[in-house]
Amino acid sequence: MLQISEKDFRHLAKYSSKCFEEYKKSKDDNLWFGVEYKTTAYDINIYDTNYYGNRNDGMVVCVAYQCEGSKEKGWSANWSEGKVLWEIKK
């Protein structure tokens, strides 16, 4: 599991709430958003468990993945470790 500070967690959760508004307007069941915070970038994935993953329990889940690289050379998400920011019943 991705280890991040409580302050970074709160920042990402706040940003993801804006992403969730875009997700709700979209007809897509799996959306990705990128955000740079301090010297790190994160990919945020919001998805419906009825269509993605192995749960099929009617939840919308938001997971943050830390990116490797740099702003100058480009970012690449490390999908081996993620941090669930929130889950909402659909």
C-alpha positions as MATLAB code, in Angstrom:
seq = 'MLQISEKDFRHLAKYSSKCFEEYKKSKDDNLWFGVEYKTTAYDINIYDTNYYGNRNDGMVVCVAYQCEGSKEKGWSANWSEGKVLWEIKK';
ca = [
       0.000    0.000    0.000;
       1.224    3.481   -0.850;
       2.483    5.298    2.242;
       1.730    9.031    2.302;
       1.562   11.587    5.080;
      -1.771   12.577    6.592;
      -1.355   16.083    5.122;
      -0.755   14.701    1.615;
      -3.685   12.314    2.059;
      -6.009   15.217    2.926;
      -4.759   17.231   -0.047;
      -5.337   14.345   -2.465;
      -8.757   13.584   -0.983;
      -9.768   17.234   -1.392;
      -8.541   17.280   -5.005;
     -10.294   13.980   -5.708;
     -13.624   15.447   -4.602;
     -13.343   17.878   -7.547;
     -12.492   14.940   -9.787;
     -15.561   13.101   -8.494;
     -17.784   15.951   -9.703;
     -16.314   15.488  -13.186;
     -16.736   11.709  -12.874;
     -20.442   12.121  -12.056;
     -20.950   14.285  -15.170;
     -19.132   11.746  -17.334;
     -20.681    8.652  -18.851;
     -17.430    6.809  -18.186;
     -17.141    4.214  -15.404;
     -13.367    4.510  -15.099;
     -11.630    7.900  -15.135;
      -8.046    8.970  -14.455;
      -6.835   12.360  -13.245;
      -3.317   13.669  -12.725;
      -2.164   16.105  -10.076;
       1.211   17.498   -9.052;
       1.639   18.229   -5.364;
       4.861   19.614   -3.920;
       7.582   17.719   -5.813;
       5.495   14.611   -6.535;
       2.809   13.722   -9.040;
      -0.099   11.357   -8.497;
      -2.552    9.595  -10.765;
      -6.021    9.392   -9.286;
      -8.352    6.669  -10.525;
     -12.097    6.817   -9.872;
     -14.018    3.747  -10.938;
     -17.268    1.837  -10.488;
     -16.695   -1.568   -8.914;
     -19.584   -3.033  -10.925;
     -17.477   -2.624  -14.066;
     -13.843   -2.724  -12.882;
     -11.934   -4.696  -10.335;
     -13.187   -7.876   -8.755;
     -15.729   -6.576   -6.239;
     -19.023   -5.915   -8.084;
     -20.540   -4.357   -4.937;
     -21.994   -1.097   -6.254;
     -19.279    1.194   -4.933;
     -17.386    4.046   -6.546;
     -13.760    3.917   -5.421;
     -10.984    6.483   -5.604;
      -7.356    5.305   -5.538;
      -4.183    7.425   -5.714;
      -0.976    6.117   -7.303;
       2.323    7.915   -6.885;
       4.180    8.750  -10.076;
       7.890    8.370  -10.694;
      10.020   10.679  -12.788;
      10.001   14.458  -12.928;
       8.124   17.364  -14.419;
      10.957   17.903  -16.888;
      11.319   14.270  -17.995;
       7.692   13.216  -17.575;
       5.755   11.222  -15.022;
       4.928    7.523  -14.992;
       2.498    6.036  -12.480;
       3.669    3.241  -10.213;
       0.578    1.034  -10.197;
       2.101   -1.582   -7.925;
       1.056    0.421   -4.837;
      -2.010    2.552   -4.411;
      -3.835    4.267   -1.585;
      -7.631    4.195   -1.383;
      -8.734    7.763   -0.726;
     -12.455    7.013   -0.371;
     -15.320    4.715   -1.320;
     -18.903    5.815   -1.917;
     -22.008    3.676   -2.296;
     -23.397    4.217   -5.792;
];
